[in-house]
Amino acid sequence: MYHELKEPKERKIKDLYNDEYIIPIYQRNYAWGESEVTQLIQDIVDSSRRNDSKEHINYYIGTLVVFEREQENKIVFETIDGQQRLTTLSILLSAIKNEYAYFITGLDESKDALDVSNLKSDWFKLKIEFESRVVSTETLKIIKENGRLDSLHGEHYNSEIRKAYEISIKALKKILKNDKEIIKAFCDYLFHYVVILRVSVPKDTNLNHYFEIMNSRGEQLEKHEILKEWCLYFIRSNKSLVHAFNLIWEACSNMEKYVQFGFKKDQRSKIFGHDWNSLNIRDMGELVDSLSGDDIKSTKSSALIELLKPESLVKLNEKKAQFLAAKSKDVDTSSERFPVINFPNFLLHVLMIQIGQKNAEFVKAKIALDDKRLLDFFRPFLKKEGKDNSNDKSIEFVEEFGFNLLKCRFLFDKYIIKREFIDGESNWSLKQLEHYVDKNNYRYLNSFERSNDNEGTNKSIRMLLAMFHVSSPTQNYKYWLNAALKYLFNEEIREITASAYKDYLEGVAKAFLLDHFLAVEGKRSDYLEILYTNDGKSKNTVIDQDLLDKGTDVENFIFNYLDYLLWSENRFKKNDRKDYTKFKFTFRSSVEHYYPQNPKVGDDLELAPGCVDNFGNLCLIDRSSNSMYSNNMPDVKLSSYKSRKNIDSIKQDIMMCITEQNKIDKKRDAKDYWGETEIKAHAKEMKKILLQNLYVE
């Protein structure tokens, strides 16, 4: 028996502290990582910036499904759905309290304190308890009370909650920049305008059964499915075009399989050639003609829906199954390949490229790579006009978009990396699909140089793309991907060469470094300006090198780009460095101070002010490694490091090699193995490689 949910209640963040929440035992452990935590914070920031300060609009961050449990003469809310988001909010509030309390609560009585009397310190105390998980509850409690991570050690804390706390602090520092006005505006928006919808289930609900339903239910119609129906509406009178558009959309929406597998075998040969490795059509008209022999009677569309009306979405949800095209059964099962982006965000990349061909200024001003606003960005191009609610411009847009979607997806599969899992081992993959015509089989070969035994430039491109991706792990705002697709889209497909593609990507990386991350104050170019005004090329020659000596505030991209340059130098030139050819980019997000920020008593050296945060003392590693090294001195870290099989960072490995050599040379004291002299010398060498001909002695 299904029960009606109670009317949803809007709960602003400032209201959550009044209630107590319990995470029941049937819920999985807290599992959000860097991409989810960072994305939540970035979403709130983006929403606050979009709203006029005088007329803020509420930002809804999701639904919280709860059961009102009576416990000790009070009501606690048993969380059925939404616990990951709720826990992350608690972690975020703790990070804000511990890092910015003197700004927000008015506790600092100096004249520089902010006037935020309308913000209450109680709002930071979101009460969450994990049922039968004492470690998780205690970890959250310690973080709330003081944020002392050094008290979280051994097996007596939840490592995922700790990681989320560290990620939150790092993200907030980059966003708020310790600026009082920015902090005040962000917190004011967070507390007063960020809303979660809380829905209570009836008292007689079977919670275990309901939880199973919640986790196995068919999802509501997603934004990209609504968008598809909008597009089909305008071409509804042309059944052949509807059939072709529907085939493309369904084939492209399965991002985990190469797009060729989204079509039937006879269709593949018509569209992609007998080898399935080229795009043989030039526009939607040619695709319609190539499918002229298909039986289109089975193509179903809700073309008569009332566009933009909320009540129509209910009908769409009820008939969602009708929109699913028949899937081809002969799909690849030899390995798993996962894309770097999901379908809704991919649609925005295609839109940006299509509109950017004609109106780059509109793209820069009106479109963002943020799938939460997917429908908003497409709405200007899908408008009803006249008695029949049609629009020639919208029809033309849909027809062009359909072909561009197919073209971009073909290019994406062939020239953009995927995460590949074969026999349990994970690697980055840059491969194309090829059909054996005589054997009626297929294989995957390197996108360039074809043979999987001789990678050369193919590996360089793969490393470049991996470097970009791990620097921007969230689904939204992958400007590097837009740069790559834009370049590939504008080239003749048959004339895309490895050398030209590699040169372009290296140029984009250099532009991101010099024009965005290291540009002097007031001269920074945003990503879209770099891509759509400067065509991916650096135009800046005046940089602020001091931005490299900012400790944990140094951007992840800078470290990853430097590791790529170090790998590339070692890969193609003989030198006295170690063999780094097997180095692989991974998702590293923790800036390591090789000489510790807070050395143990008796270990510290007298370093010059700022030396610890000097670029020569920094590298990027994963958070578990950073926790392992803790506040140990370099010689102790070296001992732990030598037992590791894989290299986290080439820059870090070089620092370790210097330390080891000093140890072999028997310097006077262990704490002198890595000191101010080594830090400054290493910084000079690394900056020279990073900045190349821009470096000034």
C-alpha positions in Angstrom: 0.0 0.0 0.0 1.3 3.4 -0.9 0.8 6.4 1.3 0.4 10.0 0.4 3.4 12.1 1.5 2.6 15.1 3.7 2.8 18.6 2.3 6.5 19.6 1.8 7.8 22.2 4.2 10.4 24.7 3.2 13.3 24.7 5.7 15.9 27.5 5.4 19.3 26.6 6.6 18.8 29.0 9.6 15.8 26.9 10.6 17.4 23.5 10.6 19.1 24.0 14.0 15.7 23.8 15.7 15.3 20.2 14.9 17.2 16.9 15.5 18.0 14.4 12.8 18.9 10.8 13.1 20.5 8.7 10.3 19.1 5.2 10.7 21.1 2.0 10.5 19.6 1.0 7.2 21.3 4.0 5.5 24.7 3.6 4.0 27.7 5.4 5.4 28.5 8.9 4.5 30.2 8.7 1.1 30.3 12.1 -0.6 33.7 12.9 -2.1 35.4 16.0 -3.4 33.3 16.4 -6.5 30.0 16.3 -4.7 31.1 18.5 -1.8 32.7 21.1 -4.0 29.7 21.1 -6.3 27.3 21.7 -3.5 29.3 24.7 -2.3 29.8 26.0 -5.9 26.1 25.7 -6.6 25.2 27.9 -3.6 27.9 30.4 -4.6 26.6 30.5 -8.2 23.1 31.0 -7.1 24.0 33.8 -4.7 25.9 35.6 -7.4 23.1 35.3 -9.9 20.6 37.1 -7.6 20.4 40.8 -7.1 21.4 41.6 -3.6 18.1 43.5 -3.0 15.8 40.8 -4.4 17.3 37.4 -3.5 15.5 34.4 -4.8 15.4 31.2 -2.8 17.8 28.4 -4.0 16.4 24.9 -3.5 19.0 22.3 -2.9 16.9 19.2 -2.9 14.4 17.2 -0.9 14.7 15.6 2.5 12.3 12.7 3.1 11.9 12.0 6.9 9.8 10.0 9.4 8.8 11.9 12.5 10.0 9.6 15.3 8.8 10.1 18.9 11.8 9.8 21.2 12.1 10.9 24.8 9.1 13.1 24.7 10.2 14.9 21.6 10.2 14.5 17.8 13.4 13.6 16.0 13.5 13.3 12.2 14.6 9.9 10.9 16.2 10.6 7.6 15.0 8.3 4.8 16.3 10.1 1.8 18.8 13.0 1.6 21.2 12.1 4.3 24.3 12.7 2.2 23.3 16.3 1.5 22.1 16.9 5.1 25.4 15.6 6.5 27.4 17.7 4.1 25.5 20.8 5.2 26.4 20.1 8.8 30.1 19.7 7.8 29.9 22.9 5.8 28.4 24.9 8.7 31.1 23.6 11.0 33.8 24.7 8.6 32.3 28.2 8.4 32.0 28.4 12.2 35.5 27.2 12.9 37.2 29.3 10.1 35.1 32.5 10.1 33.4 32.7 13.5 35.2 36.0 14.3 33.6 37.5 11.2 30.1 36.0 11.4 29.1 35.9 15.1 30.4 39.2 16.0 32.6 37.7 18.8 35.5 39.8 17.6 35.0 43.1 19.4 37.7 44.9 17.4 36.5 47.7 15.2 37.2 45.5 12.1 34.5 43.0 13.1 31.6 42.7 10.8 28.2 43.9 11.8 26.3 40.6 11.4 24.1 40.8 14.4 21.3 39.1 12.4 23.3 35.9 12.2 23.1 33.6 15.2 25.8 31.2 16.3 23.1 28.6 17.0 22.5 28.3 13.3 25.8 26.4 13.0 24.7 23.7 15.4 22.8 21.3 13.0 22.0 18.3 15.2 22.7 15.0 13.5 23.2 11.6 15.1 24.1 8.4 13.3 22.2 5.5 14.8 24.5 2.6 15.8 27.5 4.4 14.3 29.2 6.0 17.2 32.4 6.8 15.3 30.6 8.9 12.7 28.6 10.7 15.4 31.8 11.5 17.4 33.7 12.7 14.3 30.9 15.1 13.4 30.8 16.3 17.0 34.5 17.0 17.2 34.3 18.9 13.9 31.4 20.9 15.1 33.0 21.8 18.4 36.5 22.9 17.3 37.6 21.4 14.0 40.8 20.0 15.6 41.7 17.4 13.0 44.8 16.4 15.0 42.3 14.8 17.5 41.0 12.6 14.8 43.4 9.7 14.5 43.6 6.0 14.4 40.4 4.1 13.8 38.3 6.3 16.1 37.1 8.7 13.4 35.2 8.6 10.1 37.7 9.3 7.4 35.1 10.3 4.8 33.6 13.0 7.1 37.1 14.3 7.9 37.9 14.5 4.2 34.7 16.3 3.5 35.5 18.8 6.2 39.0 19.4 4.8 37.5 19.8 1.3 35.0 22.3 2.6 37.6 24.5 4.2 39.7 24.5 1.1 36.8 25.4 -1.2 35.6 28.2 1.2 39.1 29.7 1.3 39.2 29.9 -2.5 35.7 31.3 -2.7 35.6 33.7 0.2 39.3 34.8 0.0 39.1 36.0 3.7 37.3 39.0 2.4 34.8 40.3 5.1 32.2 41.5 2.6 32.3 38.4 0.5 32.1 36.2 3.7 29.1 38.2 5.0 27.3 38.1 1.7 27.8 34.3 1.3 26.7 33.5 4.8 23.7 35.7 4.6 22.6 34.1 1.4 23.3 30.6 2.8 21.3 31.0 6.0 18.4 33.0 4.6 17.9 31.9 1.0 19.1 28.4 0.7 16.1 26.1 1.2 15.7 22.3 1.5 12.2 20.8 1.1 11.4 18.5 4.0 8.7 15.9 3.4 7.4 13.7 6.2 6.0 10.2 5.5 2.8 9.1 7.3 3.1 7.5 10.8 2.0 4.0 9.6 4.6 3.8 6.9 6.7 0.6 6.7 10.1 2.4 6.7 12.2 -0.5 5.5 9.8 -1.2 2.6 9.6 2.5 1.8 13.4 2.8 1.8 13.7 -0.1 -0.7 11.1 1.7 -2.9 13.0 5.0 -2.7 16.2 3.3 -3.8 14.7 1.2 -6.6 12.1 3.6 -7.9 12.1 5.0 -11.4 13.4 8.6 -11.3 11.2 11.5 -12.2 11.5 12.9 -15.7 14.9 14.6 -15.8 15.6 18.0 -17.4 17.3 16.6 -20.5 14.2 14.4 -21.1 12.0 17.5 -20.9 14.3 19.3 -23.3 14.0 16.4 -25.7 10.2 16.8 -25.7 10.6 20.6 -26.3 12.7 19.9 -29.3 10.3 17.2 -30.7 7.4 19.6 -30.3 8.8 22.0 -33.0 9.5 19.3 -35.6 6.3 17.3 -34.9 4.9 17.7 -38.4 7.9 16.0 -40.0 7.8 12.3 -39.0 11.1 11.4 -40.7 12.9 14.2 -38.9 11.3 13.2 -35.5 12.5 9.7 -36.1 16.1 10.8 -36.9 16.2 13.2 -34.0 14.9 10.6 -31.6 17.5 8.1 -32.7 20.3 10.6 -32.3 19.2 11.6 -28.8 18.8 8.1 -27.5 22.1 7.0 -29.0 23.9 10.0 -27.5 22.3 9.8 -24.1 24.0 6.6 -23.2 27.4 8.1 -22.4 29.0 4.8 -21.3 28.9 3.2 -24.7 30.4 4.5 -27.9 27.7 6.3 -29.9 27.8 3.8 -32.8 26.2 1.1 -30.5 23.2 3.3 -30.1 22.2 2.5 -33.7 21.2 -0.7 -35.4 23.9 -2.5 -37.4 22.5 -1.4 -40.8 22.2 2.2 -39.6 25.8 2.2 -38.4 27.2 1.5 -41.9 25.1 4.3 -43.4 26.1 6.9 -40.7 29.7 5.9 -39.8 30.9 3.9 -42.8 31.6 0.2 -43.0 34.5 0.6 -40.5 32.2 2.6 -38.1 35.1 5.0 -37.7 34.0 8.1 -39.7 31.1 10.4 -39.9 29.7 10.1 -43.4 26.9 12.6 -43.1 27.2 16.4 -43.1 23.9 17.6 -41.8 20.5 16.4 -40.5 19.0 16.3 -44.0 21.6 13.7 -45.1 20.8 11.7 -41.9 17.1 11.7 -42.6 17.8 10.5 -46.2 20.1 7.8 -45.0 17.3 6.5 -42.7 14.6 6.7 -45.4 14.1 3.0 -45.4 13.4 2.7 -41.7 10.0 1.9 -40.3 9.1 5.0 -38.4 5.6 4.0 -37.3 6.9 2.9 -33.9 8.6 6.3 -33.2 6.6 7.8 -30.3 6.7 11.3 -29.2 4.6 13.5 -26.9 4.7 16.2 -29.5 1.3 17.7 -28.6 2.3 18.6 -25.0 1.8 22.1 -23.9 5.3 23.6 -23.9 6.6 25.1 -20.6 3.5 24.2 -18.6 4.3 22.5 -15.3 1.1 20.3 -15.4 2.5 18.8 -18.6 5.4 17.4 -16.8 3.1 15.1 -14.8 1.9 13.6 -18.1 5.5 13.2 -19.2 6.3 11.3 -16.1 3.4 9.0 -16.5 4.4 8.2 -20.1 8.1 8.2 -19.7 8.5 4.6 -20.9 7.0 5.7 -24.3 10.0 7.9 -25.0 12.6 5.1 -24.7 13.8 3.9 -28.1 14.6 0.2 -28.7 18.2 -0.4 -27.8 20.6 -2.5 -29.9 21.7 -5.6 -28.1 25.1 -6.1 -29.7 27.0 -3.8 -27.3 30.5 -4.0 -26.1 30.9 -6.0 -22.8 34.7 -6.7 -22.9 35.5 -3.8 -20.6 34.0 -0.8 -18.8 34.6 2.7 -20.1 33.3 5.7 -18.3 33.0 9.2 -19.6 34.3 12.3 -18.0 30.9 14.0 -18.1 27.2 13.2 -18.0 24.7 13.7 -20.7 22.9 16.9 -19.4 26.3 18.7 -19.2 27.3 17.4 -22.6 24.2 19.0 -24.1 25.4 22.3 -22.8 28.8 21.9 -24.5 27.0 21.2 -27.8 24.8 24.3 -27.3 27.7 26.5 -26.5 29.7 25.3 -29.5 26.7 25.7 -31.9 25.8 29.2 -30.7 29.4 30.2 -30.4 29.9 29.7 -34.2 27.6 32.7 -34.8 27.5 34.7 -31.6 30.4 34.3 -29.2 29.3 37.3 -27.2 26.0 35.7 -26.4 27.7 32.5 -25.2 30.0 34.5 -22.9 27.1 36.5 -21.5 24.2 34.1 -21.4 25.3 30.4 -21.3 27.2 28.6 -18.5 28.3 25.0 -18.2 25.8 24.3 -15.4 23.2 21.6 -16.0 21.0 22.8 -13.1 19.9 25.6 -15.5 19.8 23.4 -18.6 16.3 24.4 -19.6 16.9 28.1 -19.0 19.8 28.1 -21.4 17.8 26.4 -24.2 14.6 28.3 -23.7 15.6 31.4 -25.8 16.0 29.1 -28.8 12.7 27.2 -28.4 9.9 29.7 -28.6 6.3 29.2 -29.8 4.9 31.8 -32.2 1.8 32.3 -34.3 -1.5 30.3 -34.4 0.1 26.9 -34.7 2.7 27.7 -32.0 5.4 26.9 -34.4 8.6 28.9 -35.1 10.8 28.6 -38.2 13.9 29.7 -36.2 13.2 27.1 -33.5 12.7 24.4 -36.1 16.0 25.3 -37.7 17.7 25.4 -34.3 16.4 21.8 -33.5 17.5 20.4 -36.8 21.0 21.9 -36.5 21.3 20.9 -32.9 20.4 17.3 -33.7 23.2 16.9 -36.1 25.7 18.8 -33.9 24.8 16.6 -31.0 25.7 13.5 -33.1 28.9 15.1 -34.5 30.1 16.2 -31.0 29.3 12.9 -29.5 31.3 11.1 -32.3 34.3 13.4 -31.7 33.9 13.0 -27.9 34.1 9.2 -28.1 37.1 9.3 -30.5 39.2 12.1 -29.1 38.3 12.6 -25.4 39.6 10.3 -22.7 37.5 7.8 -20.8 38.2 5.9 -17.6 38.8 2.3 -18.6 38.5 -0.7 -16.4 40.0 -4.0 -17.7 40.5 -7.0 -15.4 40.1 -4.8 -12.4 42.8 -2.3 -13.4 41.9 1.3 -14.0 43.6 3.5 -16.6 42.9 6.5 -18.8 41.9 5.5 -22.3 42.0 7.4 -25.6 40.7 5.0 -28.2 38.6 4.8 -31.3 36.1 2.1 -32.3 36.8 0.2 -35.5 34.7 -2.5 -37.2 36.3 -5.5 -38.9 34.1 -5.7 -42.0 35.4 -9.2 -43.1 35.1 -10.7 -39.6 32.0 -8.8 -38.5 33.7 -7.8 -35.3 35.1 -4.7 -33.8 38.1 -3.5 -31.7 39.4 -0.5 -29.9 42.6 1.1 -31.2 44.5 4.2 -30.1 42.9 7.3 -31.5 46.2 8.3 -32.9 49.0 6.0 -34.2 46.3 3.3 -34.0 48.6 0.5 -32.7 48.1 0.0 -29.0 51.8 -1.0 -28.7 53.2 2.4 -29.9 51.6 5.3 -28.2 53.9 8.3 -28.7 51.8 11.4 -29.2 48.6 9.5 -28.4 49.9 9.2 -24.8 50.9 12.8 -24.6 47.3 13.8 -25.6 45.9 11.3 -23.1 48.1 12.8 -20.4 47.1 16.3 -21.2 43.4 15.5 -21.1 43.8 13.6 -17.9 45.7 16.5 -16.4 42.8 18.9 -17.3 40.2 16.4 -16.0 41.7 15.7 -12.5 42.1 19.5 -12.1 38.3 19.9 -12.7 36.6 16.8 -11.4 33.1 18.1 -11.0 30.5 17.5 -13.8 29.9 21.3 -14.3 32.3 23.9 -15.6 34.6 21.7 -17.6 35.9 24.5 -19.8 38.9 22.4 -20.9 36.4 19.9 -22.4 34.6 22.7 -24.2 37.9 23.9 -25.6 38.8 20.4 -26.9 35.3 19.8 -28.5 35.3 23.3 -30.0 38.7 22.7 -31.6 37.7 19.2 -32.9 34.3 20.5 -34.1 35.9 23.2 -36.2 38.4 21.0 -37.8 37.7 18.7 -40.8 37.2 15.4 -39.1 39.4 13.5 -41.6 42.2 16.1 -41.1 42.5 16.0 -37.3 46.2 15.2 -36.6 47.8 14.3 -33.3 50.5 17.0 -33.5 48.0 19.8 -34.1 45.6 18.6 -31.4 48.4 18.3 -28.9 49.8 21.8 -29.7 46.3 23.2 -29.3 45.7 21.6 -25.9 49.1 22.7 -24.7 48.3 26.2 -25.8 45.0 26.1 -23.8 46.8 24.8 -20.7 49.3 27.7 -21.0 46.5 30.2 -21.5 44.7 28.9 -18.4 47.9 29.2 -16.4 49.0 32.7 -17.5 45.8 34.4 -18.4 43.6 33.0 -15.6 45.4 31.6 -12.6 48.6 33.8 -12.5 47.3 37.0 -14.1 47.8 40.2 -12.0 44.8 41.6 -10.1 42.3 43.1 -12.5 43.8 41.5 -15.6 42.5 38.0 -15.2 40.6 36.5 -18.2 37.7 34.2 -17.5 37.6 30.8 -19.3 35.1 31.8 -21.9 37.1 34.9 -22.9 40.1 32.6 -23.4 38.1 30.2 -25.5 35.7 32.4 -27.5 37.7 35.6 -27.8 41.3 34.5 -27.7 40.7 31.1 -29.4 42.4 29.2 -26.7 45.7 31.2 -26.9 47.5 33.1 -24.2 47.5 36.9 -24.6 49.0 37.7 -21.2 52.7 38.4 -20.6 52.3 40.1 -17.2 51.9 37.6 -14.3 52.0 37.7 -10.5 54.6 35.1 -9.5 53.7 35.7 -5.8 50.5 33.7 -6.5 52.7 30.6 -6.6 53.9 31.1 -3.0 50.5 30.9 -1.3 50.6 27.5 0.4 47.2 25.7 0.2 45.7 28.6 -1.9 47.8 27.6 -4.9 45.4 26.2 -7.5 45.4 22.4 -8.2 45.7 23.0 -11.9 49.1 24.7 -11.5 50.5 21.6 -9.8 49.0 19.2 -12.3 50.2 21.3 -15.3 53.7 21.3 -13.8 53.6 17.5 -13.4 52.6 17.2 -17.1 55.6 19.4 -18.1 57.9 17.4 -15.9 56.5 14.1 -17.4 56.8 15.5 -20.9 60.4 16.6 -20.4 61.4 13.2 -19.1 59.4 11.4 -21.7 61.1 12.9 -24.7 64.5 14.0 -23.4 67.4 12.2 -21.8 68.3 13.6 -18.4 69.4 12.6 -15.0 65.9 12.3 -13.5 64.1 9.1 -12.6 62.0 7.3 -15.2 58.5 8.9 -14.9 57.1 7.3 -18.0 54.6 5.2 -15.9 53.3 8.2 -14.0 49.5 8.5 -14.2 47.3 11.4 -13.2 44.9 10.7 -10.3 42.4 12.8 -8.4 44.7 14.6 -6.0 43.3 17.6 -4.1 45.5 18.1 -1.0 48.4 20.6 -1.1 51.3 19.1 0.9 53.8 21.2 2.8 56.9 19.0 2.5 58.5 20.9 5.4 55.5 20.9 7.7 53.5 24.0 8.6 53.4 22.9 12.3 56.5 20.8 13.0 56.7 18.9 16.2 58.5 20.4 19.1 62.2 20.1 18.7 62.1 19.4 15.0 61.6 23.0 13.7 64.2 25.0 11.9 64.3 28.8 11.8 63.0 29.4 8.3 62.5 32.8 6.8 58.9 34.2 6.9 56.8 32.7 4.1 59.3 30.0 3.3 57.0 27.2 4.4 54.3 28.4 1.9 57.0 28.8 -0.9 56.2 27.0 -4.1 59.4 25.0 -3.6 58.0 23.4 -0.5 54.6 22.5 -2.0 53.2 19.6 -4.1 49.8 18.1 -4.8 48.9 14.7 -3.4 45.8 12.7 -2.4 44.2 13.4 1.0 45.0 10.0 2.5 48.7 10.5 1.8 48.6 14.0 3.3 47.0 12.6 6.4 49.7 9.9 6.6 52.5 12.3 6.4 50.9 14.7 8.9 53.3 17.1 10.6 56.4 14.8 10.2 59.7 16.2 9.0 60.9 15.5 5.5 63.3 12.7 6.5 60.4 10.8 8.2 58.1 11.4 5.2 60.9 10.0 3.0 60.9 6.7 4.9 57.1 6.3 4.5 57.3 7.4 0.8 59.9 4.8 -0.2 57.5 2.0 0.6 54.9 3.3 -1.9 54.6 1.7 -5.3 53.1 4.6 -7.2 54.1 8.2 -7.6 51.5 10.7 -6.4 53.3 13.7 -7.9 56.5 14.1 -10.0 57.3 17.3 -8.2 57.0 15.6 -4.8 59.2 12.7 -6.1 61.9 15.2 -7.1 61.7 16.8 -3.6 62.1 13.3 -2.1 65.1 12.6 -4.3 66.8 15.8 -3.1 66.2 14.8 0.5 67.5 11.3 -0.1 70.6 12.6 -1.7 71.3 14.9 1.2 70.8 12.0 3.5 73.4 10.0 1.5 75.8 12.9 1.7 75.4 12.7 5.5 74.4 16.3 6.3 75.0 17.3 9.8 71.4 16.8 11.1 68.4 15.0 9.8 66.3 18.2 10.0 68.8 19.8 7.6 68.0 17.3 4.8 65.3 19.7 3.5 65.6 23.3 4.5 65.4 26.9 3.3 68.3 26.4 0.8 66.7 23.4 -0.8 63.2 25.0 -0.9 64.4 28.1 -2.7 66.6 26.2 -5.2 63.7 23.8 -6.0 61.3 26.7 -6.4 63.6 28.4 -8.9 63.9 25.3 -10.9 60.2 24.5 -10.9 59.2 28.0 -11.8 61.6 28.0 -14.7 60.0 24.9 -16.1 56.4 26.1 -15.4 56.8 29.6 -16.8 59.4 28.7 -19.5 60.3 31.8 -21.5 58.4 34.1 -19.2 60.5 33.2 -16.2 62.6 36.1 -14.9 65.8 35.2 -12.9 
